[in-house]
């Protein structure tokens, strides 16, 4: 999941709505600006992280297929952050070191010693 924030530029990556015949206003590949981001609960679609876009105000969803929501947000997973330097962003992601500060430290070794020792072969004289 992405860490979105207000004012961030995002690109639509999914503009298809299953079982919805009304145009939802977003277009794949189009750049938008986030004006709101947060958790949203919809009685049909459930809980999700939503984003509202500065370029689109959805109004009241009270049409024939509507659910009565006022300016309902889009699911955040329909968007990705706009990257000016895509190669640089990929390089940063590959070179980023994992955070190890908060990982629990195990007092015992990561491997287990054998329960019994294997017999040692005596060297034969030639």
Legacy VTK file of the C-alpha trace (Angstrom):
# vtk DataFile Version 3.0
C-alpha trace
ASCII
DATASET POLYDATA
POINTS 126 float
0.000 0.000 0.000
1.170 3.506 -0.691
1.552 6.321 1.825
-0.633 8.991 0.259
-0.888 12.568 1.529
-2.971 15.619 0.677
-1.540 17.562 -2.255
0.234 14.530 -3.708
0.028 13.874 -7.447
-1.193 10.374 -8.316
-1.830 8.396 -11.508
-4.963 6.310 -12.026
-4.064 2.665 -12.669
-7.576 1.152 -12.575
-10.683 2.900 -13.903
-12.905 -0.174 -14.289
-15.806 -0.565 -11.856
-17.360 -4.002 -11.643
-21.176 -4.075 -11.944
-21.433 -0.257 -12.307
-22.855 1.260 -15.475
-22.529 4.947 -14.482
-19.311 6.744 -15.465
-17.213 7.267 -12.309
-15.125 10.112 -13.738
-11.594 8.762 -13.469
-9.481 7.674 -16.430
-6.571 5.251 -16.486
-3.257 7.073 -17.006
-4.686 10.457 -15.964
-2.854 12.457 -13.247
-4.862 13.730 -10.249
-4.178 15.599 -6.998
-5.297 14.179 -3.648
-7.466 16.511 -1.557
-8.412 13.974 1.149
-7.164 10.549 2.228
-8.386 8.324 5.025
-10.368 5.287 6.109
-13.901 5.052 4.759
-16.774 2.724 5.597
-19.400 1.961 2.986
-22.313 -0.294 3.828
-22.035 -2.170 0.518
-18.302 -1.991 -0.298
-17.084 -2.342 3.302
-14.063 -0.647 4.880
-11.236 0.704 2.727
-8.677 3.484 2.506
-10.118 6.114 0.224
-8.911 9.193 -1.608
-10.839 12.217 -2.821
-9.415 14.072 -5.787
-9.126 17.834 -6.246
-10.130 17.563 -9.896
-13.331 15.575 -9.238
-16.195 16.193 -6.845
-18.512 13.207 -7.042
-21.527 14.893 -5.452
-24.305 12.858 -3.869
-24.547 9.256 -4.958
-28.339 9.201 -5.082
-28.975 8.075 -8.664
-30.787 4.881 -9.686
-27.754 2.737 -8.757
-26.577 5.058 -5.980
-26.068 4.308 -2.320
-26.734 7.740 -0.851
-23.098 8.611 -0.046
-22.027 12.254 -0.316
-18.799 12.758 -2.317
-17.734 9.145 -1.874
-13.961 8.593 -2.163
-12.282 6.249 -4.597
-10.348 3.261 -3.308
-6.699 4.214 -2.858
-5.530 1.067 -4.652
-6.872 2.533 -7.914
-3.950 5.008 -7.860
-0.186 5.069 -7.522
2.075 8.023 -6.713
3.303 10.045 -9.675
7.031 9.395 -10.038
9.066 11.981 -11.869
12.188 9.786 -11.954
10.910 6.215 -12.207
14.368 4.689 -12.584
15.653 6.607 -9.561
12.671 5.481 -7.475
13.315 1.863 -8.427
17.008 2.249 -7.591
16.131 3.711 -4.164
13.772 0.825 -3.465
16.400 -1.766 -4.403
19.163 -0.108 -2.386
17.043 0.636 0.675
18.288 -1.300 3.679
15.641 -3.085 5.740
14.944 -1.591 9.147
16.299 -3.793 11.901
16.013 -1.473 14.925
12.724 -2.862 16.241
13.231 -6.525 15.432
13.241 -8.836 18.469
16.650 -10.206 19.402
16.669 -13.926 20.076
18.922 -14.992 23.000
19.405 -18.464 21.544
21.312 -19.257 18.340
19.320 -19.370 15.086
20.243 -23.019 14.581
19.794 -26.094 16.751
22.675 -28.295 17.831
22.266 -32.015 17.093
20.867 -33.990 20.015
23.689 -36.521 19.852
27.159 -36.217 18.486
28.062 -38.177 15.407
30.899 -40.675 15.892
34.254 -39.531 14.591
36.002 -41.953 12.252
39.487 -42.946 13.146
42.101 -42.334 10.523
43.362 -45.562 8.910
47.053 -46.247 8.512
48.156 -46.894 4.975
LINES 1 127
126 0 1 2 3 4 5 6 7 8 9 10 11 12 13 14 15 16 17 18 19 20 21 22 23 24 25 26 27 28 29 30 31 32 33 34 35 36 37 38 39 40 41 42 43 44 45 46 47 48 49 50 51 52 53 54 55 56 57 58 59 60 61 62 63 64 65 66 67 68 69 70 71 72 73 74 75 76 77 78 79 80 81 82 83 84 85 86 87 88 89 90 91 92 93 94 95 96 97 98 99 100 101 102 103 104 105 106 107 108 109 110 111 112 113 114 115 116 117 118 119 120 121 122 123 124 125
